Amino acid sequence: MDVRLRRAYEPAVAADGYRVLIDRLWPRGVSKQEAHLDEWARELAPSGELRRWFGHDPERFDEFRRRYSKELAAHEDKLRELRRRGRAGTVTLVYAARDSEHNDAVVLAELLRRGRRSR
């Protein structure tokens, strides 16, 4: 399964395949034309409460991963659709966070690659 990650502030490339923005809020300063998105899947973003609790603190990332995976369990149909797309071609999860190692896209990509139901 080909699932990639790209910041919303990086230019889109043809190799990105199907581009999905997974943030609840639109990335500041990025136009819809620049984003080159195929879909905006707001429902896959972490809840506001979880996002505020996490605060992009790397020390909280493991617990964030656990809680966010649990939230994603409510969106199994959407996850199944993205897995199907990832088996057919490239899916790029687009996110706005500055930290490329500790964010929701990292967790979602791991979950999609595992191919199992979320916890």
Secondary structure, 3 states (H helix, E strand, C coil): CEEEEEECCCCCCHHHCEEEECCCCCCCCCCHHHHCCCEECHHHCCCHHHHHHHCCCHHHHHHHHHHHHHHHHHHHHHHHHHHHHHHHCEEEEEECCCCCCCCHHHHHHHHHHHCCCCC
